């Protein structure tokens, strides 16, 4: 049960990406949730999109590295990671577009996700939507899109025998999307409904407020889910232009996990994504967060108070990351035991760490008595900083984490996501293979060191009765 919030929390982060820096006027509810003031969508003064120009020459292939059944190579400008899984007849493929929130501005947030969603589901210039969907359904295959803080892109899943046909449909959606108005309208309304729900649910609202405070001045401020005003006004032509701008081969990573010969995969990439011409796009670089502590309190008459705090944390691939993962697992267990089980102060308390290019950890709790509850939480953090975990406890924490980690890798899609995050976030897919050994090697001294360094300067979002709250409640004693 203690992992339920973590799952929901990570799902919310993936959906919402980051938060807008500020609103010109009105409340957060008005800025996020103004469907009642629907703006007429007017085709903007943009030229007709020229046909996509593809290379006619065959791209070169170069091997970069191999480990076991996994290898990394380049086909033209595109980096490819391929893992062969002979015992599994399902193939998972992802085409990652690096950038995520870095691609967005206050005026374009929300457009990237909408453009990718419509292109993946709305048919192509050559295959109408119903026919496109029928082809996938007849094979039991999937083509989909995704949008996150650090990247976006396309994905597909099929059995081995239908891999090539499904791949061709995914490439068709990426290269020649039709952007039919009816599909834009459907996807737009779905996205607007998600935006509206942020202020309707206290858990979503506290995540919004904490993110808005913590990400101020950072590219993660910009929402992949968007704001209503942008979505209401975007036209099909603007979506098409924006989508075309995403097709930069230097910022693409293809990850395929399944029982597919490398030679066949290479030929398929040569005839599709590797034909995109070079654009000169530079690699995406991480940004630092500001480190000041703070709190944002939203007054709502609720039976309990919702609290979420962010703090800066080491990113995957750095020496401190494995120790920080273990530390947050240990802290989460202690908070669950002390705050919920022993003192019965809450039904939900958690702590964790993300896996982003600019990384952060979090503390979360709901409490009717926030003053007492936060005091216990800060006391537990102080103890973790002062103590060295007994080796037996440390081993138990590590073993539970490793079990959950292996369970997440049971599917080829899970393995593809792991390899891609390692490559895009850490800079080297092999760090995914080394990570588990690094977690096993974490010592009590490592835990104490990262706790002292990173468990500080919390920025809290709070939704609840302001009369029972003050800024001092959210400052360590």
Backbone torsions as a table, in degrees:
resi	resn	phi	psi	omega
1	UNK	NA	-31.5	-177.7
2	UNK	-66.5	-16.7	-179.4
3	UNK	-91.5	-6.8	-176.6
4	UNK	-60.8	-46.6	179.4
5	UNK	-62.7	-40.7	-178.7
6	UNK	-57.1	-45.1	-179.4
7	UNK	-62.9	-47.0	179.9
8	UNK	-65.0	-38.2	-177.8
9	UNK	-64.6	-46.6	-179.5
10	UNK	-66.3	-35.4	176.9
11	UNK	-63.5	-40.4	178.7
12	UNK	-64.4	-43.6	-179.6
13	UNK	-60.6	-42.7	179.8
14	UNK	-63.4	-38.4	-177.9
15	UNK	-72.0	-40.8	-170.2
16	UNK	-96.5	-15.6	-175.4
17	UNK	55.9	-108.2	-175.7
18	UNK	-128.3	-171.6	-169.7
19	UNK	-117.0	149.9	179.5
20	UNK	-68.0	146.6	-175.0
21	UNK	-63.9	-44.6	178.7
22	UNK	-164.1	169.5	177.0
23	UNK	-115.4	144.6	-175.4
24	UNK	-66.3	-37.9	179.7
25	UNK	-158.6	159.3	177.0
26	UNK	82.9	-179.4	-177.1
27	UNK	-86.4	172.0	176.1
28	UNK	-60.1	-38.3	179.5
29	UNK	-60.9	-42.6	-178.8
30	UNK	-66.8	-39.3	-176.6
31	UNK	-73.0	-38.9	-178.4
32	UNK	-81.8	-27.4	-157.3
33	UNK	-131.3	45.9	-173.1
34	UNK	-106.9	46.3	178.5
35	UNK	-60.5	-25.1	-177.7
36	UNK	-65.9	-20.3	179.3
37	UNK	-104.1	51.0	-175.8
38	UNK	-56.2	123.7	177.2
39	UNK	-87.9	142.7	177.4
40	UNK	-69.0	132.0	179.0
41	UNK	-82.2	115.4	-179.3
42	UNK	-112.3	132.3	179.3
43	UNK	-60.7	123.4	-173.2
44	UNK	-77.3	167.6	-179.1
45	UNK	-78.3	69.7	177.8
46	UNK	-119.8	143.4	179.5
47	UNK	-69.3	159.9	172.7
48	UNK	-58.8	139.1	-178.7
49	UNK	-72.5	127.6	179.0
50	UNK	-71.9	154.1	177.2
51	UNK	-56.9	143.7	-179.4
52	UNK	-64.2	128.2	179.8
53	UNK	-95.9	122.6	-178.5
54	UNK	-114.6	153.2	179.4
55	UNK	-68.7	141.3	177.2
56	UNK	-95.3	-19.1	179.9
57	UNK	-85.4	151.9	-179.2
58	UNK	-77.3	127.8	-179.3
59	UNK	-70.9	152.7	178.1
60	UNK	-82.0	152.0	179.2
61	UNK	-117.7	132.2	178.9
62	UNK	-137.8	130.0	179.0
63	UNK	-79.4	136.1	-179.8
64	UNK	-106.3	-42.5	-178.9
65	UNK	-172.5	156.5	-179.0
66	UNK	-137.4	142.5	173.0
67	UNK	-148.3	112.5	-178.5
68	UNK	61.5	-124.9	-178.5
69	UNK	-93.3	12.1	-177.5
70	UNK	-118.0	138.8	174.8
71	UNK	-141.8	154.3	178.1
72	UNK	-118.5	134.4	178.2
73	UNK	-150.6	171.2	177.5
74	UNK	-117.7	140.1	171.6
75	UNK	-121.0	105.5	-171.0
76	UNK	64.2	-126.9	179.7
77	UNK	-90.4	-3.9	-172.2
78	UNK	-96.7	130.7	175.8
79	UNK	-84.7	138.1	-177.3
80	UNK	-129.4	135.6	170.6
81	UNK	-119.8	126.5	-175.9
82	UNK	-128.3	122.9	174.9
83	UNK	-115.7	123.5	178.9
84	UNK	-88.7	128.9	177.7
85	UNK	-125.0	87.2	-172.8
86	UNK	-60.7	-29.8	-175.1
87	UNK	-85.1	-2.3	-175.0
88	UNK	-118.7	125.8	-177.3
89	UNK	-93.0	5.3	175.3
90	UNK	-98.0	138.3	177.6
91	UNK	-114.5	128.8	174.6
92	UNK	-112.9	129.5	178.5
93	UNK	-131.3	141.4	178.0
94	UNK	-133.6	138.3	172.3
95	UNK	-113.7	104.5	-176.1
96	UNK	-91.7	137.2	173.7
97	UNK	-112.2	109.0	-175.2
98	UNK	-71.2	144.5	177.9
99	UNK	139.2	-61.0	179.6
100	UNK	57.6	-124.4	-178.6
101	UNK	-62.4	-23.5	177.6
102	UNK	-62.7	-25.0	179.4
103	UNK	-78.1	-16.2	-168.1
104	UNK	-97.3	157.0	170.1
105	UNK	-127.8	170.0	175.4
106	UNK	-55.2	-28.8	-177.8
107	UNK	-85.2	-19.0	-176.9
108	UNK	-111.6	-3.4	-179.2
109	UNK	-60.6	133.7	-176.0
110	UNK	98.9	-25.0	-175.0
111	UNK	-73.9	-37.4	-178.4
112	UNK	-61.5	-48.8	179.5
113	UNK	-61.3	-44.7	-180.0
114	UNK	-61.9	-43.7	-179.5
115	UNK	-61.7	-43.2	-179.4
116	UNK	-69.5	-41.9	179.2
117	UNK	-59.9	-47.1	-177.7
118	UNK	-68.2	-39.6	-179.4
119	UNK	-65.7	-32.5	-178.6
120	UNK	-79.9	-20.8	-173.3
121	UNK	-121.3	-9.7	-171.1
122	UNK	-98.8	11.9	-177.8
123	UNK	80.8	178.9	-175.9
124	UNK	-127.0	176.3	177.8
125	UNK	-63.8	-23.8	-177.8
126	UNK	-103.8	-21.6	-176.4
127	UNK	-130.3	110.6	178.9
128	UNK	-58.7	158.4	-174.3
129	UNK	-53.5	-49.2	-176.5
130	UNK	-63.5	-39.8	178.7
131	UNK	-67.9	-40.9	178.7
132	UNK	-59.4	-47.4	-179.8
133	UNK	-65.6	-39.5	-179.6
134	UNK	-63.7	-39.4	178.7
135	UNK	-62.0	-44.0	179.3
136	UNK	-65.5	-44.8	-178.4
137	UNK	-62.9	-35.5	-178.9
138	UNK	-66.1	-24.2	179.0
139	UNK	-99.3	-8.6	-172.9
140	UNK	69.6	26.4	-177.1
141	UNK	-99.2	165.6	177.2
142	UNK	-131.3	141.0	166.9
143	UNK	-128.6	130.8	-174.9
144	UNK	-148.3	173.0	176.7
145	UNK	-123.9	166.9	176.7
146	UNK	-151.2	156.7	179.2
147	UNK	-147.6	126.1	-175.6
148	UNK	-134.0	-179.2	-178.5
149	UNK	-63.5	-37.5	-173.3
150	UNK	-106.9	-11.5	-177.7
151	UNK	-163.7	168.2	174.0
152	UNK	-145.7	-175.4	176.7
153	UNK	151.2	-158.6	-177.6
154	UNK	-121.8	152.7	175.0
155	UNK	-139.6	162.0	176.5
156	UNK	-150.2	155.7	175.0
157	UNK	-141.9	136.1	179.2
158	UNK	-158.5	171.2	168.2
159	UNK	-81.6	163.8	-173.3
160	UNK	-56.3	-43.4	-173.7
161	UNK	-66.8	-22.0	-179.9
162	UNK	-106.6	10.4	-175.1
163	UNK	-61.6	-48.2	-175.2
164	UNK	-62.9	-43.9	-179.6
165	UNK	-65.5	-41.3	179.4
166	UNK	-66.3	-40.0	177.0
167	UNK	-58.9	-44.2	-179.6
168	UNK	-61.9	-36.8	177.1
169	UNK	-68.1	-40.3	177.4
170	UNK	-62.7	-44.5	179.3
171	UNK	-64.4	-38.4	177.7
172	UNK	-61.2	-42.0	179.2
173	UNK	-65.4	-36.6	-179.3
174	UNK	-74.0	-35.7	-174.4
175	UNK	-89.7	-38.3	-170.6
176	UNK	-131.1	52.4	-179.6
177	UNK	-66.4	144.2	-176.8
178	UNK	-86.6	-29.1	-175.2
179	UNK	50.7	56.4	177.7
180	UNK	-66.9	142.3	-174.0
181	UNK	-61.6	-37.6	-178.4
182	UNK	-64.7	-36.5	178.0
183	UNK	-72.5	-36.8	175.1
184	UNK	-59.3	-45.2	-177.8
185	UNK	-63.3	-41.1	-179.9
186	UNK	-64.8	-49.8	-178.0
187	UNK	-67.4	-35.4	177.5
188	UNK	-60.8	-47.3	-178.5
189	UNK	-64.9	-36.5	176.6
190	UNK	-63.1	-42.4	179.6
191	UNK	-67.8	-40.3	177.3
192	UNK	-62.9	-37.4	178.5
193	UNK	-65.0	-38.1	177.0
194	UNK	-65.3	-40.3	178.1
195	UNK	-62.7	-43.7	-179.3
196	UNK	-62.0	-36.2	-175.9
197	UNK	-68.6	-19.0	-178.6
198	UNK	-59.9	-42.1	-177.3
199	UNK	-89.2	-6.1	-178.8
200	UNK	-89.7	-21.7	-176.6
201	UNK	-115.0	126.7	-176.7
202	UNK	-59.8	-36.8	178.1
203	UNK	-62.7	-45.1	177.6
204	UNK	-65.5	-39.0	-177.6
205	UNK	-65.7	-40.8	-178.9
206	UNK	-68.4	-34.3	175.3
207	UNK	-65.5	-38.4	175.6
208	UNK	-61.0	-49.3	-176.1
209	UNK	-66.0	-42.9	179.1
210	UNK	-64.0	-41.3	179.4
211	UNK	-65.6	-42.3	-179.1
212	UNK	-59.8	-39.8	-179.5
213	UNK	-73.5	-46.6	-173.4
214	UNK	-70.9	-37.6	-173.8
215	UNK	-91.2	7.5	-179.9
216	UNK	-58.0	129.4	-179.1
217	UNK	84.2	2.3	-177.8
218	UNK	-117.0	153.8	-179.5
219	UNK	-63.4	-24.9	177.6
220	UNK	-64.0	-10.0	173.3
221	UNK	-56.5	-34.8	-173.4
222	UNK	-80.1	131.2	-176.0
223	UNK	-81.5	129.0	166.3
224	UNK	-68.4	-34.5	178.3
225	UNK	-70.3	-26.0	172.7
226	UNK	91.2	-176.7	172.4
227	UNK	-122.6	153.9	-171.1
228	UNK	-57.8	-41.9	-175.0
229	UNK	-58.6	-45.5	-179.9
230	UNK	-61.5	-45.0	-175.5
231	UNK	-68.8	-36.6	-179.0
232	UNK	-66.6	-29.5	-173.3
233	UNK	-98.9	-12.0	-174.5
234	UNK	-72.5	138.0	-178.4
235	UNK	-102.7	166.9	178.0
236	UNK	-62.8	-35.1	-179.5
237	UNK	-69.0	-39.8	178.1
238	UNK	-66.1	-39.7	176.4
239	UNK	-59.2	-43.2	-179.0
240	UNK	-64.0	-42.7	178.8
241	UNK	-65.6	-44.2	179.8
242	UNK	-62.0	-44.4	-179.5
243	UNK	-60.4	-43.0	179.5
244	UNK	-59.2	-36.9	179.6
245	UNK	-67.2	-15.3	177.5
246	UNK	-79.4	-17.5	-172.5
247	UNK	-82.1	70.8	178.4
248	UNK	-110.9	107.8	-173.9
249	UNK	-62.1	-30.1	179.9
250	UNK	-64.9	-22.5	-179.5
251	UNK	-105.8	17.6	180.0
252	UNK	-104.9	143.4	173.8
253	UNK	-132.6	125.9	176.4
254	UNK	-107.0	128.3	177.8
255	UNK	-123.9	126.3	179.4
256	UNK	-129.2	127.0	177.0
257	UNK	-124.4	118.9	-179.3
258	UNK	162.7	176.8	-176.4
259	UNK	-86.7	67.8	-178.6
260	UNK	-122.7	128.4	177.2
261	UNK	-60.2	138.9	-179.1
262	UNK	-60.8	-37.0	-179.1
263	UNK	-63.5	-39.4	178.5
264	UNK	-67.5	-44.2	178.9
265	UNK	-60.7	-43.3	179.9
266	UNK	-59.5	-43.8	178.8
267	UNK	-63.1	-38.0	179.7
268	UNK	-67.1	-38.4	178.1
269	UNK	-70.4	-38.4	177.3
270	UNK	-57.0	-39.1	-175.0
271	UNK	-88.5	0.8	-178.9
272	UNK	-130.6	-98.4	-170.0
273	UNK	-65.4	-30.3	-179.5
274	UNK	-71.8	-6.6	177.6
275	UNK	-85.9	-3.4	176.1
276	UNK	-68.7	133.2	-178.9
277	UNK	-72.6	153.7	178.3
278	UNK	-62.8	146.1	179.2
279	UNK	-119.7	-10.1	-177.4
280	UNK	79.0	13.7	-179.4
281	UNK	-64.0	136.3	-179.8
282	UNK	-86.7	155.6	176.3
283	UNK	-60.5	150.2	179.1
284	UNK	-81.6	133.3	-177.2
285	UNK	-108.8	147.3	177.5
286	UNK	-72.5	159.8	176.0
287	UNK	-119.4	155.3	176.6
288	UNK	-91.2	150.5	172.4
289	UNK	-90.1	152.6	167.2
290	UNK	-73.2	155.5	-168.6
291	UNK	-113.0	10.4	-178.3
292	UNK	-72.2	139.9	174.0
293	UNK	-74.3	159.6	178.9
294	UNK	-177.0	174.3	179.0
295	UNK	-149.9	143.0	175.5
296	UNK	-125.7	114.5	-175.8
297	UNK	-107.3	126.4	176.6
298	UNK	-108.6	121.0	-176.5
299	UNK	-80.6	115.9	173.6
300	UNK	-140.6	140.0	-179.5
301	UNK	-81.4	88.3	-176.6
302	UNK	-121.1	154.2	178.1
303	UNK	-69.5	-18.9	177.6
304	UNK	-140.8	164.2	-179.4
305	UNK	-106.2	136.8	-178.4
306	UNK	-105.9	127.6	-174.0
307	UNK	-130.1	129.7	175.6
308	UNK	-139.7	125.6	179.2
309	UNK	-122.1	137.6	175.8
310	UNK	-106.7	154.4	171.9
311	UNK	-150.5	154.0	-179.3
312	UNK	-67.3	142.3	-177.8
313	UNK	-142.9	158.6	178.3
314	UNK	-67.2	148.3	-178.4
315	UNK	-91.2	161.0	175.8
316	UNK	-55.2	141.7	-180.0
317	UNK	96.0	-11.7	176.8
318	UNK	-91.8	156.7	-177.3
319	UNK	-59.7	-29.1	-176.0
320	UNK	-84.4	-13.3	-172.7
321	UNK	-62.8	-49.4	179.9
322	UNK	-57.0	-42.1	178.9
323	UNK	-65.2	-36.0	179.9
324	UNK	-70.0	-36.1	175.6
325	UNK	-60.1	-46.6	179.4
326	UNK	-64.9	-41.3	179.4
327	UNK	-59.7	-43.9	-178.8
328	UNK	-71.6	-31.8	173.4
329	UNK	-63.8	-44.0	179.7
330	UNK	-65.1	-44.3	179.4
331	UNK	-63.8	-41.7	178.4
332	UNK	-58.7	-44.1	179.3
333	UNK	-63.4	-41.5	179.8
334	UNK	-65.8	-41.2	179.3
335	UNK	-65.6	-41.0	178.4
336	UNK	-60.9	-42.5	-178.7
337	UNK	-70.2	-47.7	-173.4
338	UNK	-78.5	-44.8	-172.7
339	UNK	-82.4	-42.1	-177.0
340	UNK	-93.4	-55.2	-170.5
341	UNK	-72.1	-52.0	-174.3
342	UNK	-77.0	-43.2	-171.1
343	UNK	-104.1	-12.2	177.8
344	UNK	54.5	42.4	-178.8
345	UNK	-89.2	-12.5	-174.9
346	UNK	-160.6	161.9	169.7
347	UNK	-101.9	-8.2	-176.8
348	UNK	-146.2	118.7	174.4
349	UNK	-146.7	141.6	-177.6
350	UNK	-157.2	167.8	174.9
351	UNK	-154.3	150.7	-178.6
352	UNK	-171.7	-175.8	-178.9
353	UNK	-139.5	144.1	179.5
354	UNK	-84.4	-172.0	178.0
355	UNK	-141.0	62.5	-173.6
356	UNK	-116.2	164.8	178.6
357	UNK	-63.4	-43.0	168.2
358	UNK	-107.0	106.4	-163.4
359	UNK	-101.7	159.6	-176.7
360	UNK	-154.3	157.5	172.1
361	UNK	-113.1	176.9	-177.7
362	UNK	-148.6	156.3	170.0
363	UNK	-124.5	139.0	-178.3
364	UNK	-141.0	140.8	174.1
365	UNK	-160.2	149.7	165.5
366	UNK	-114.0	138.0	-173.9
367	UNK	-155.5	138.6	172.5
368	UNK	-79.2	-23.2	178.0
369	UNK	-122.4	79.0	-173.7
370	UNK	-65.6	-30.8	-178.7
371	UNK	-63.2	-50.8	179.1
372	UNK	-65.6	-43.3	-176.1
373	UNK	-63.3	-47.1	179.9
374	UNK	-65.4	-32.4	175.9
375	UNK	-61.2	-43.1	177.8
376	UNK	-65.2	-42.4	179.4
377	UNK	-60.7	-47.0	179.9
378	UNK	-66.5	-33.0	175.8
379	UNK	-64.0	-40.7	179.2
380	UNK	-66.5	-39.4	176.8
381	UNK	-62.6	-43.5	179.1
382	UNK	-61.1	-39.2	179.0
383	UNK	-65.8	-41.6	178.8
384	UNK	-61.5	-35.7	178.4
385	UNK	-68.8	-31.4	-175.0
386	UNK	-90.5	-28.8	-171.7
387	UNK	-93.5	163.8	166.3
388	UNK	-113.9	122.3	-175.2
389	UNK	-59.6	132.0	172.2
390	UNK	-56.1	140.2	-174.5
391	UNK	-56.1	-36.6	-179.4
392	UNK	-65.2	-41.4	177.0
393	UNK	-65.3	-42.5	179.5
394	UNK	-60.2	-44.5	179.5
395	UNK	-61.0	-39.0	179.8
396	UNK	-65.7	-44.1	178.3
397	UNK	-60.2	-45.5	-179.0
398	UNK	-63.2	-43.2	-177.8
399	UNK	-64.8	-40.3	177.5
400	UNK	-64.2	-43.3	179.1
401	UNK	-61.8	-45.7	-178.1
402	UNK	-62.8	-38.4	178.2
403	UNK	-61.2	-46.2	179.2
404	UNK	-64.6	-38.2	179.7
405	UNK	-63.0	-46.8	179.1
406	UNK	-63.2	-36.3	178.7
407	UNK	-64.1	-33.6	178.3
408	UNK	-71.0	-14.6	-178.2
409	UNK	-104.2	15.6	-178.5
410	UNK	-71.0	-24.6	179.6
411	UNK	-103.0	156.3	175.7
412	UNK	-65.0	-32.9	176.5
413	UNK	-63.6	-39.3	176.7
414	UNK	-63.3	-40.4	178.1
415	UNK	-67.9	-38.9	178.3
416	UNK	-62.5	-43.0	178.9
417	UNK	-63.6	-40.6	179.5
418	UNK	-62.5	-47.3	-179.3
419	UNK	-64.2	-39.8	-178.9
420	UNK	-66.8	-45.3	179.3
421	UNK	-61.2	-40.6	179.1
422	UNK	-61.6	-42.4	-178.8
423	UNK	-70.2	-46.4	-174.7
424	UNK	-77.5	-38.5	-175.2
425	UNK	-90.1	-45.1	-177.9
426	UNK	-87.1	-25.0	-178.0
427	UNK	95.1	0.0	-178.4
428	UNK	-159.0	118.9	-178.3
429	UNK	-61.2	-24.5	-177.9
430	UNK	-68.5	-18.0	176.8
431	UNK	-64.0	-25.2	176.4
432	UNK	-64.9	-35.9	179.5
433	UNK	-74.5	-34.0	-177.8
434	UNK	-82.0	-18.2	-171.9
435	UNK	-58.9	-44.5	-176.1
436	UNK	-65.0	-40.2	176.6
437	UNK	-64.5	-35.9	178.4
438	UNK	-67.7	-36.8	176.7
439	UNK	-64.7	-43.2	179.1
440	UNK	-62.8	-26.9	-176.0
441	UNK	-87.4	-2.6	-179.2
442	UNK	-63.8	135.5	-178.7
443	UNK	-109.2	163.2	174.1
444	UNK	-56.1	-35.4	178.8
445	UNK	-65.9	-36.6	177.7
446	UNK	-62.9	-43.2	-179.6
447	UNK	-62.0	-46.4	-179.8
448	UNK	-62.3	-40.2	-177.9
449	UNK	-64.3	-48.2	-177.4
450	UNK	-72.4	-31.2	176.8
451	UNK	-62.7	-44.2	180.0
452	UNK	-66.5	-33.5	-176.0
453	UNK	-80.5	-39.9	-168.4
454	UNK	-108.2	-24.5	-177.3
455	UNK	-81.0	73.0	-175.9
456	UNK	-160.3	170.4	175.6
457	UNK	52.2	52.3	179.7
458	UNK	-75.3	142.1	172.2
459	UNK	-118.9	116.8	-171.2
460	UNK	-105.6	138.3	163.0
461	UNK	-103.7	137.8	-176.4
462	UNK	-136.3	132.9	174.8
463	UNK	-123.7	119.0	-178.4
464	UNK	168.1	-164.3	-177.9
465	UNK	-74.9	112.0	-177.3
466	UNK	-62.2	-28.6	-178.5
467	UNK	-64.9	-23.7	179.6
468	UNK	-97.2	5.7	-172.6
469	UNK	-127.9	151.9	168.4
470	UNK	-155.2	164.1	-174.1
471	UNK	-59.7	-33.0	-178.4
472	UNK	-64.4	-25.3	179.0
473	UNK	-59.5	-27.8	-173.1
474	UNK	-108.6	24.6	174.4
475	UNK	-114.1	132.9	177.8
476	UNK	-54.6	142.4	-178.7
477	UNK	-67.4	NA	NA
